Every structure is written in structure tokens, then in C-alpha cells.
Amino acid sequence: MNLLSTVAFAVSLSLTFIGLPLQLRKIRTKRSTEGLSFTYMLLVFLGFSTWFLHGLARADAYLAASQAPGIVLSLIILAHFWVYKKRVP
């Protein structure tokens, strides 16, 4: 593993384990996804997913492993859009 891989691994995990959990806590506290863009979260998920696949294709375990938690957490957040969808009368 080279220095760039190490830095990318650390930054990705920081985003994943700080940014996404804070957003998830906000969603659960408010019991709403109001103010959060579905499109943005979908792009976050797709970003993590494509980097994960790229890591697999390059046989770079650090790249793939650093993206996996982001995939899981962004999927959880996306699921909340369905859970807290507005009920139409």
C-alpha cells in the first residue's frame, strides 16, 4: 500500500464514519428526510459503489474496503426516503 492509498483510505473512512452518521442521526431525530436531496444521496451511493468496483477491478483491497461502509450507510439513508415518504391524502 502506498501513501496515496493510505490517505484516500483515511479520508474516505472519515467521511463515511463522521458525515453520513451525522446525517442519519438528523434524519432519525426529525423523523423526516426533509431538507435532504434524494438525488444527492443517490449520487453519493453511486460514487461509493463505483469506487468500490474500481477497487475490486484493480485488486486494491484498501480502496474497496474503504468504500464498503459508505455503500451501506448511504443505502440506509436512501431507505429512509421510503420510510419517511410523505403520505398523500
FIKEDO-778888 format. One record per residue: residue in one letter; x, y, z of N, C-alpha, C in turn. Coordinates in nm, 2 decimals. Each point is the difference from the previous one (the first is absolute). Example, Ala and Ser with C-alpha at 12.3 -4.5 7.8 and 13.67 -1.06 7.14 Angstrom:
resn_n_px_n_py_n_pz_ca_px_ca_py_ca_pz_c_px_c_py_c_pz
a_1.32_-0.57_0.78_-0.09_0.12_0.00_0.09_0.12_0.00
s_-0.04_0.11_-0.07_0.09_0.11_0.00_-0.08_0.11_0.08
***
This chain:
resn_n_px_n_py_n_pz_ca_px_ca_py_ca_pz_c_px_c_py_c_pz
m_0.09_-0.12_0.00_-0.09_0.12_0.00_0.09_0.12_0.00
n_-0.03_0.10_-0.09_0.08_0.12_0.00_-0.06_0.11_0.08
l_0.06_0.11_0.00_-0.04_0.12_0.08_-0.14_0.05_-0.05
l_-0.01_0.01_-0.13_-0.13_0.05_-0.05_-0.12_-0.09_0.04
s_0.02_-0.13_-0.01_-0.10_-0.10_0.04_-0.04_0.02_0.15
t_0.10_0.02_0.08_-0.02_0.02_0.14_-0.08_0.13_0.03
v_0.04_0.10_-0.07_-0.07_0.13_0.02_-0.15_-0.01_-0.05
a_-0.02_-0.06_-0.12_-0.13_-0.02_-0.05_-0.09_-0.08_0.09
f_0.06_-0.11_0.06_-0.07_-0.09_0.09_-0.04_0.08_0.12
a_0.09_0.08_0.06_-0.03_0.08_0.12_-0.11_0.10_-0.02
v_0.01_0.08_-0.11_-0.10_0.10_-0.03_-0.13_-0.06_-0.03
s_-0.01_-0.10_-0.08_-0.13_-0.07_-0.03_-0.06_-0.05_0.13
l_0.07_-0.06_0.08_-0.06_-0.05_0.13_-0.04_0.11_0.09
s_0.07_0.11_0.00_-0.04_0.12_0.08_-0.14_0.05_-0.05
l_-0.01_0.01_-0.13_-0.13_0.05_-0.06_-0.11_-0.10_0.04
t_0.03_-0.13_-0.02_-0.09_-0.10_0.03_-0.05_-0.01_0.14
f_0.10_0.00_0.09_-0.03_-0.02_0.14_-0.03_0.13_0.08
i_0.01_0.12_-0.06_-0.04_0.12_0.06_-0.11_0.07_-0.07
g_0.01_0.02_-0.13_-0.10_0.07_-0.08_-0.14_-0.07_-0.01
l_0.01_-0.13_-0.04_-0.13_-0.07_-0.03_-0.07_-0.03_0.13
p_0.07_-0.05_0.11_-0.07_-0.02_0.13_-0.07_0.13_0.05
l_0.07_0.11_-0.01_-0.06_0.13_0.05_-0.13_0.02_-0.08
q_0.00_-0.02_-0.13_-0.12_0.02_-0.08_-0.11_-0.10_0.04
l_0.04_-0.13_0.02_-0.10_-0.10_0.05_-0.06_0.04_0.13
r_0.08_0.05_0.09_-0.05_0.04_0.13_-0.10_0.11_-0.01
k_0.03_0.10_-0.09_-0.09_0.11_-0.02_-0.13_-0.05_-0.06
i_0.00_-0.10_-0.09_-0.12_-0.05_-0.06_-0.08_-0.07_0.10
r_0.06_-0.08_0.09_-0.07_-0.08_0.10_-0.06_0.09_0.11
t_0.07_0.11_0.03_-0.04_0.09_0.10_-0.13_0.07_-0.05
k_0.01_0.05_-0.12_-0.11_0.08_-0.06_-0.11_-0.09_-0.05
r_0.03_-0.13_-0.02_-0.09_-0.10_-0.06_-0.05_0.05_-0.14
s_0.10_0.06_-0.07_-0.03_0.05_-0.13_0.13_0.02_-0.08
t_-0.02_-0.01_-0.13_0.12_0.02_-0.09_-0.01_0.14_-0.06
e_-0.09_0.08_0.05_-0.02_0.14_-0.05_0.13_0.07_0.01
g_0.03_0.07_-0.11_0.12_0.08_-0.01_0.12_-0.08_-0.05
l_-0.02_-0.13_-0.03_0.11_-0.08_-0.05_-0.04_-0.04_-0.15
s_0.09_0.02_-0.09_-0.03_-0.03_-0.14_0.02_-0.15_-0.02
f_-0.11_-0.06_-0.06_0.01_-0.14_-0.04_0.10_-0.02_-0.11
t_0.00_0.09_-0.09_0.10_-0.01_-0.11_0.14_0.01_0.05
y_0.03_0.09_0.09_0.13_0.00_0.06_0.04_-0.13_0.07
m_-0.09_-0.05_0.08_0.03_-0.13_0.07_0.02_-0.11_-0.10
l_-0.08_0.00_-0.11_0.02_-0.10_-0.10_0.13_0.01_-0.06
l_0.05_0.12_-0.03_0.13_0.02_-0.06_0.11_-0.04_0.10
v_-0.02_0.02_0.13_0.10_-0.04_0.10_0.01_-0.15_0.00
f_-0.12_-0.07_-0.01_0.00_-0.15_0.00_0.07_-0.05_-0.13
l_-0.03_0.07_-0.11_0.06_-0.05_-0.13_0.15_0.03_0.00
g_0.05_0.11_0.06_0.14_0.03_0.01_0.07_-0.11_0.08
f_-0.05_-0.03_0.12_0.06_-0.10_0.08_0.00_-0.14_-0.07
s_-0.11_-0.03_-0.07_-0.01_-0.12_-0.07_0.10_-0.02_-0.11
t_0.01_0.11_-0.08_0.10_-0.01_-0.11_0.14_0.00_0.04
w_0.03_0.07_0.11_0.14_-0.01_0.05_0.03_-0.14_0.06
f_-0.11_-0.06_0.06_0.02_-0.13_0.05_0.03_-0.10_-0.11
l_-0.08_0.01_-0.11_0.02_-0.09_-0.11_0.14_0.02_-0.07
h_0.04_0.13_0.00_0.13_0.03_-0.06_0.11_-0.06_0.09
g_-0.02_0.00_0.13_0.10_-0.06_0.09_0.00_-0.15_-0.02
l_-0.11_-0.06_-0.02_-0.01_-0.15_-0.03_0.07_-0.03_-0.13
a_-0.02_0.08_-0.10_0.06_-0.02_-0.14_0.15_0.01_0.01
r_0.05_0.09_0.08_0.14_0.02_0.01_0.07_-0.09_0.11
a_-0.09_-0.08_0.06_0.05_-0.09_0.11_0.06_0.09_0.11
d_-0.06_0.11_0.03_0.05_0.09_0.10_-0.10_-0.01_0.12
a_0.04_-0.09_0.09_-0.09_-0.02_0.12_-0.02_0.12_0.08
y_0.10_0.09_0.01_-0.02_0.12_0.09_-0.11_0.09_-0.07
l_0.01_0.02_-0.13_-0.10_0.08_-0.06_-0.14_-0.06_0.01
a_-0.01_-0.12_-0.03_-0.13_-0.07_0.01_-0.05_0.00_0.14
a_0.08_-0.03_0.10_-0.04_-0.01_0.14_-0.04_0.14_0.05
s_0.06_0.11_-0.04_-0.03_0.13_0.05_-0.14_0.05_-0.06
q_-0.04_-0.06_-0.10_-0.13_0.04_-0.06_-0.12_-0.08_0.05
a_0.02_-0.12_0.04_-0.11_-0.09_0.04_-0.09_0.07_0.11
p_0.06_0.05_0.11_-0.09_0.06_0.10_-0.08_0.12_-0.05
g_0.05_0.08_-0.10_-0.07_0.10_-0.06_-0.12_-0.05_-0.08
i_0.02_-0.11_-0.06_-0.11_-0.06_-0.08_-0.11_-0.04_0.10
v_0.03_-0.06_0.11_-0.10_-0.05_0.09_-0.07_0.12_0.07
l_0.08_0.10_0.04_-0.07_0.12_0.07_-0.08_0.08_-0.10
s_0.05_0.02_-0.12_-0.08_0.08_-0.10_-0.13_-0.08_-0.04
l_0.01_-0.13_0.00_-0.12_-0.08_-0.03_-0.11_0.01_0.12
i_0.06_0.01_0.12_-0.09_0.01_0.12_-0.07_0.14_-0.01
i_0.07_0.10_-0.04_-0.05_0.14_-0.01_-0.11_0.00_-0.12
l_0.04_-0.06_-0.11_-0.10_-0.01_-0.11_-0.13_-0.07_0.04
a_0.02_-0.11_0.08_-0.12_-0.07_0.05_-0.09_0.09_0.08
h_0.06_0.09_0.07_-0.08_0.09_0.08_-0.09_0.10_-0.08
f_0.04_0.02_-0.13_-0.09_0.07_-0.09_-0.13_-0.07_-0.02
w_0.01_-0.13_0.00_-0.12_-0.09_-0.02_-0.08_0.00_0.14
v_0.07_-0.02_0.10_-0.06_-0.02_0.14_-0.08_0.13_0.03
y_0.06_0.12_-0.02_-0.06_0.13_0.04_-0.06_0.07_-0.12
k_-0.04_-0.07_-0.10_-0.06_0.07_-0.11_-0.13_0.06_0.04
k_-0.03_0.11_-0.06_-0.13_0.08_0.04_-0.12_-0.08_-0.05
r_-0.09_-0.01_0.09_-0.13_-0.07_-0.03_-0.09_0.09_-0.07
v_-0.04_-0.04_-0.12_-0.10_0.09_-0.08_-0.14_-0.04_0.04
p_-0.08_0.10_0.05_-0.14_-0.04_0.04_-0.08_-0.04_-0.11
***
